[in-house]
Amino acid sequence: MNTMTDSAAPPADTLRKSRKNNPEKTREDILQAAVAEFVARGLSGARVDAIAERTRTSKRMIYYYFGSKEELYVQVLEKLYGDIRTTEGHLHLDDLEPHAAIRRLVEFTFDHHDRNVDFVRIVCNENILNGENVKQSEAIHAQSLNIIRTLDAILRRGEASGVFREGVDAVDLHMLMTSFCFHRVSNRHTLGAIFKIELADEQIKQRHKTMICDSVLRYLQR
């Protein structure tokens, strides 16, 4: 049994050489392992030793790349927020007429939250910490402003063409469209137990996606 395990695992010198030749991959591997650890245990309960074990590296290397457990946690937040913000930037919302742009953004937001439970859970954890770590990240702030600017431009285009009501605030609308998408994931266990609903059922997901899209668009209509 031990022989099979040893022969299947890459030699330590091979791992060291791989990390030396591809530091970005090493850094990404550490981040991925850190996501799992922080999601499972939160910032206070997470152990750098456990992250090192997941990546077959050392605490020393993790500290070399990230400085401290707290700095690693901030970069995990930046990665998870960055993933959604980067993908939003590839939706080509400026190329769509206002109604279609809003629908695409709401559908994307719904799907992203549904498929990325880790993102939802770590945001819940960060809110328990009063957002203290998010406050430290200029990257999260800057990236989040990008989607607000994009959303504001869509709203103003909709106003100018007479299809959207006037004066809707982009941050308010962002909160409206994300709140339901987030809540149905963050509270899926209690909602499921209380109301006997299976939120992972595809028909229910499609019904909910249609509902939030229609709700947002009806709110915006002139």
QUIRA-V331351 format. One record per helix or strand. SS is the DSSP state (h for helix, s for strand). FROM is the first residue (numbers start at 1). TO is the last residue. If there is no record, write none. Layout:
# QUIRA-V331351
SS;FROM;TO / SS;FROM;TO
This chain:
# QUIRA-V331351
h;2;8 / h;12;21 / h;23;45 / h;48;55 / h;59;66 / h;69;88 / h;93;95 / h;98;115 / h;117;128 / h;134;136 / h;138;160 / s;164;164 / h;170;186 / h;188;195 / h;202;220 / s;221;221
